[in-house]
Structures are given as structure tokens and as C-alpha cells.
Amino acid sequence: MNQNPLILLEKFGQSVWLDVIRRAMISSGQLQGLIENDGLTGVTVNPTILEKAISGSQDYDRSIRALALKDKEAPQIYESLAVEDVQNAADLFRPVYDRSGGKDGYVSLEVSPYLAHDTDGTIAEAHRFWGELTRPDVMIKVPATREGLAAIQQLTAEGINVNVTLLFGLPRYREVVEAYISGLEKRAWLGEPMNKVNSVASFFLSRIDVLLDPLFEKLIQSGGDKAELAKKAQGRVAIASARLAYQIYKELFGSERFQKLAAQGAQTQRLLWASTGTKNPAYSDVMYVDALIGPETVNTLPLETLNAYRDHGDPAPRLGEDVSEAQEVLSSLSSIGVDLDQATQRLEDEGVDKFIASYDHIIELLRGKIETALKEPLGKVK
């Protein structure tokens, strides 16, 4: 019998996390099954994921009613539901956390998207979530906005595990690593232990190709000098960016500066590949997995992609391959009129806006459920 491709990823140093959580996945044993059978070692959530979970089921209705009877408002109920799900999932992953020495087994919860450009607000909410979750195997998700960088540094210095989210561009990635290392240096200066602090930098992939591919297609259809370059770049910018991000990772965490911290027990901030579900049906449904397998990385998969990879993944250590080719792909973009830094900033802005829209929808949805639940006899609430 062929071995499960998802299990084989661990052989090449890559951890598999899931980018969805629903209460029914925990209560039914589905999440435990993924841990036992597919080597799943973590979960991340965000407002869009929680919106789908709450709107797509009745799993939360009894909890919503109980909280509403305590006069909790919709934002408070949203947080209570999210915290409870994260706590329950973290309990399932605790054996993974213990077995891996704190390297894996994490469940992530995001600060409010309304705080994406508010450093102090992000730090305060991260403190509150960290205190409420009371689990060592959790991470607080902080967006890689310019304002988020200072929060990443401060929270790291305080020993709070951070999952840096909404990261799209290579220059910003360097700033994220700088924030993390600076936070560790401050922690070392304070004489605090280093070995329990963990972090990942979530580099979003498919959204890059979704944004740029239509531009390339227009150039290809127009013909001319730019058409050939556009053809070579189509569907390849995200993977090229990821491969060069990995080179930056090896450079910065292999530096003498970080090695001084490593000698005190500091762990690297692993790169996590996010947004790895393929949006274009013309591409392989596992293209953002097979191409990006390498040591000290995480791939967080939608459930559909996880199932696809179990079925027909082809694991091999490819992340370090074709680095020169990746550099050529990104270098060619300016020649065809594409400003990658501008594009990734647009993706960051749009990402924040999408999370805000999802958060607003959850709050409105909860207000409706609260009104309905309070009218129903308790026995009718499933």
C-alpha cells in the first residue's frame, strides 16, 4: 500500500496545518481523525473561516442563546465562540505540541481586522486573547501591515506566540523577520526564556496569481514583445515569490545575529504557505503544495486541497529548486509593466477589507440569531 502523501511531507521537514475549523469537526472526531491519519499538526482560523462556520450550520445556536441570555452583545458572542473553538482544538493538538517540543500543534486566532492599522489596539487585544485562551499551543494572528510590525516585535518580546498573516511581498517579509528577531533580542536582554516562543510568517500565495494572471493574459492576447515574458510569468509569480522568500529565510536565520539567539534557545520563525487552494481550474489543484516542500516550513491547506493531496500528491523537496528561474520571473515583471510591490500592497489592503467585511457579516448574522434564539423555547434550539 502506498504511504499517505500528507504523512510523507513530514519526512521533508514540512508540517501540515488546516485553514478551517468548525465546531462539528471537533465534536464529531473529524479533526482528531485528521491528526491521527494525515499527520495534521495545526489549524488556523480567520474571520472569513468563522463566518462560514457560523452561517453554515446550527452548531453554534445553543451557545449563542446561552450567551444572549447573559446579555452578551454580538461582538462578545463572536469572541466567545471563537475562543471556545480554539481552546477545544488546541486541546486536541496538545499531544502534538508536547511530542514536538513546542514546534507544532498550534491553533491560531486572529485579532479584529479593524485593528490592522492600530498598533496599540492590536497589542491590547492580543494580550486579552492570550489571557483568555490559557493554552501554550495557541498563536495570535497579527496582520503584516506596517502598523502590525511594531506589535509583532512587542508581542514576541513578551513571549506571546504570533502568526503573522496577510503577508504578500518580499520586502515586507524582511521587515517581519526583523520585527521577530528584534523582539527576541529584547526578550534576551530582559533575561526571559527563549525556548517557548514560537512564530510563523504566513505568506499568501494563490491571491498573487489571481490578481496578476488576468494582466498577463491580456498581454499574451495582444502579442508583441511583452507576450512571451507574460507567458513565462503566468501562474508562476506566487511560487517564485515563495521560493525567494525561503532564500531570505535561510539568509536571515542563518546569520550570526540570529545564531546568538539560537544558542539561547530561540526558534526560527517558520514560513507558512497560506492561500494554497488553487483558484484557476487550468492549474493543478495541488500546485501550491508540491512546488513548495522544504525543511522548516508549514503548509496550511483548505480541506479540499488536503483531500486532493492525500489522493494524488507527489511529495519531494522542491522548495530550493529553480531559484535562478524564480529570480528571472520576478525580475521580468517590470519589463512588462507590472509593479510587484504595488500589487502586493494592493493585496494587503484588499485582504484587510475582506476580513472586515467577513467580520461585519458575522456580527449581523449573530444579531439575527440572537433575536431568533431569544424567541424560541430552549428545547427547540439544536
N, C-alpha and C positions, 0 to 999 in steps of 0.2 A: 504493500500500500504506500502511495506517495505521501510524504510528510506535508502537513499543512503549510502553505507558503507564508502565512502570517507568523507561524511559530519560527520559521527559518529566518525571519528578519532579525530576531534576537542574536542569531549567530554572527550577523554582520554589525552588531552594535547598535541597532536601531530599535527603539521602543514604539509600540503601537498604542495610541490613545484613541478614544472615540469622541466625536464632536457633537454628541447628542445625549440627553438624559431625559427620561420620562419616569414618573413615579411607578408606572406599571412595569417598567423594565426592572426595577429594583424588587418590587413585591412579587413578581412572577418567577423570579430566578433567572431571567434572561441575561441580566448583567453578570451575575455570578457564572453563568454558563460561558459567556464570552471570556471571562478571566481564566476559567479552567481549561477551555478547549481551544481558544485562539490566542492565548498569551497576552490578552489585553492588560495594560498596566496603568491606565489613567483615563480621565474623562475631562472635557472642558465644556463649559456652558456659556451662553451669552444671551442678551435679551431676545434675539430672534428665535433661538432654540427654545427658550422658556415660553415665548408667545405661542409657538406651535404646540408645545406640550399641554399648556393650559387650555387653549382653544379647541384642541383636537380630541379632548376626552372629558369624561366626568370624574376622573380620578381625584381631582382636587376639590370637588364640590363640597364634600363633608367638612374638610378643613376650612374652606372659605366660609361656610356657615358658622362654624365654631368660632372663628376669629371675628366674624362680623358681629356675633352676639356679645363679644367683648368690646364692641365699639371701635374696632380697628378700621382704619381707612384703607382704601385700595392700595396705596403705596406701601403701607406697613404689611398688608397681607401678602403682597407680591414678595417682599423681602423674606417674610416668614416662610412662605412656600419654598422659595429658592434655597434658603439656609437649611431647611429640613431635608430637602432632596440632596444637597451637597453633603450634609452630615451623614446621611444614610449611605450614600455612595462611598464616601471616604471610609466608613466602617468596613465596607466590603473590600476595599483596596488596602486596608491596613496591613494584612499579611504580606502583600506585595511590597509595601513600604518597608516593613521590618526586614524582609528577606533581602531586599536590595540595599540595605543600609541607608535608606532615605533618599535614594536616587530616583526611584519610581514610586508609583502608587498614588499619584496626586489627582485631586479633583479641584477644578478652578471655578471661582465665582467672580463675576465682573462688577466693578463699581458702576454707579449710574452713568450712562452715556452723557448726561447733562453736565458731568464734571470733567469731560475730556479736555477742557481748556482752563481748568481750575486746579492748580497745584495743591493749594491748602485743602480744598474740599475733597480732593482725591485721597490725600493722606488721612484726613479725618475719617472718611468713610471706610478706607482700608483698615484703619485701627478698629473701627466698630465691627466690621465683618469678621476680622481676625479674632476679636474677643468673643463674638457670638458663636463662631464655628467650633472653637475649642478642639481642634484636631491638628496634629502635626503634619498630616498628609493632605493639606489644602494649599492652594495658591490663590492670591488675589490678582485678578486681571486688571492691568493698567494700560491704557492705550499709549502707543508710541508717538503721541503728539509732542510738540516742543514743550508744552507745559507738563506733560507726563514724565519727561526725563528727570526733572528735579524730584518728583515723587518717587520714581524708581530708585534713585540714589538714596533718598532718606529712608524709605521702607526697607531697603536692603541693609542699610546700616543698623536698623532696629531689629533685624533678624526675621523680618516678615517675608515669606516666600512670594515672589512676584512672577506672574505670567504676563509678559509684555505682549500686547495684542495690537492688531491693526498696523502691522509693520509691512511696508511695501518696498522701500527703497534702500539701496546700499549705503548712501551717505548717512541716512537716519539710523541704519543698523550699527554703524560705527559709533554713533552717539549713544545708542542704547547700551552697547558693551562698555563704553566709557562710564556711563552712569552706574552700571552694575559694579564695575571694578572700583570706582571711586567710593561707592557705598561700602564695599568690603574693606577698603583701606581705612575708612573712618571707623568701621567696626573693630578692625585690628588695633587701631590707635586707642580705642576705648577699652581694649583688653577683653572684648567679648568673644565667646567661642565662634569659630567659623564653620565647623563641620556640619551644622544643622541647617544652614541657609542654602536654599535651592531656588533656581530660577530657570525659566525658558524664555526664548525670544521667538514669538510666533510670526513667521514670515508667510504672508498670504500670497498664494500663487495663482490660482485659476482666474482670479479677478483681473490680473495683469493682462493675460491673453484675451480675456473677454473684452477689455477696453481697447486694446491695440489691434487685434486681428481685423476688425472691420476697416480700419485705416489702411492696413496692408492690402486687404482685398481690393480696395478702390485703386490703389497704386498698381496692383497686378493687372487689373482690368484695363487700366489706362495705357499700359505698355510703357515703352521708353526706358531710359537709363535706370530709373529707380525700381522698375518692376522686378528685376532679378534680385536685388537686395531685399525687397519687401517679401519676396517668395521665400528667401532663406530665413527671414526673421519670423514669418508667420507660425504661430503656435510654439515658438521656441524661446520667447523673451523671459517668461516666468522661470523656466528650468535653467536658462542661462544665468539669471539673477541669483537663483538659489545656489548654483554651483560656485559662483563667485562669492556669495555670502559665506559659504563654507570655507573658502580660502581665507577670508577675513577672520573667521572664527579661529582657524588654526594659527594665523599670524598673531592675533591679539592674545589668545590664551596660551600660546607657546612662548610669549615674551617673557623676558626676565622680570618685568614688573609683576605679571600675574604669578609667575612661579614662586616668588617670595610669599605670596598669599597662599598658594597651594601647599607650600611647606608647613603652613599653619592650619591646614585642613580645609581650605577653601575649595569649592567645587566650581567647575566651569558653568557658564550659562548656556545650556544646550540650545541649538537651533531646533525649532519645531516647525514643521511644514504644515501650514493651515490652508483652508480653502482648497482642498485636494480632490474634490469631486469634479470630474470633467464635465464642462458645460456644453462643449461642442460635440455633437454625436459623430462627427467625422474623425474624431481623435479616439485613441484607446481610452477605455474607461478606467485604466489603471496607470495612465501615463505619468501622473504626478506622484506615483509610488515607486514604480520600477526604476525610474531615472534618478531617484534621489535617495538611494540606500547607502548609508555610510555610518561610521562609528560616531558615537556621542551625539546622535540626532534622535528626534521624535517625529513620527508622522501621525497626525490626528485625522482620522478618517470619518466621513459620513458613513452611516450604517450600510448604505447601498454600495459604497466603494469597498468597505470592509468585506462584504459578502462577495463582491466581484473578485477581490484579490485572493480570497480563500479559494475561489473556483479556478482562476486562471492566472494568478500572479507568477512572475518569473524572477524570484529574488536573486540578486547578485550585487556586489559592492560597486556601484556605478557612479556614485556622487563625485568622486575625484577624477572622473574621466572627462576628456574633451574640454579642459579648462581654456585652452587657447581658442578653441572654437566658440566657447561661450563669450570670451572677451571680444571676439570678432563680431558676434551677433549684436552685442550691446554697443560696440564702437560704431557700427554701421548705421545706427538709428538716426544720428544727427544728419547723416548724408541724405536721408530720405524725409527729413523734416519732422522727426519725432523727438521731442524733448522728454527723456525718460524721467528726469527729476520732477518736471511739471506734471507728468502723467501720474506718478506715484503720489504726489501731493494731492492731486485730484481724488485719487482712490482713498487716501486717508480721510479727506473731508467727506466724501460720499459715505465711507464706512461709518463715521460718527453719525451722520444724518440718518442712515438706515437703522442703526441701533436705537437712536432717539425715536424714530417712527415706530419701531417694534415695541419699545418701552411704553410709548403713549397708547399704543393699541392694547397692550396688556392691561394698563390701568383702566381704560374704558371698558374692556371686557370684564374685568373684575368688578367694576361698579355695577354692571348689568347682572352679573352672577350674584353679587351681594343682595341686590334688590329682589331678585327671584328667590334666592335661598331663604331670605327672611320671611317670605310669604308662604313658603312650603312647610308643612309639618315635618319634623325631624325624620320620621320614618320613611318619608318619600325621597330623601336626599341620599343618593347612592354613593 
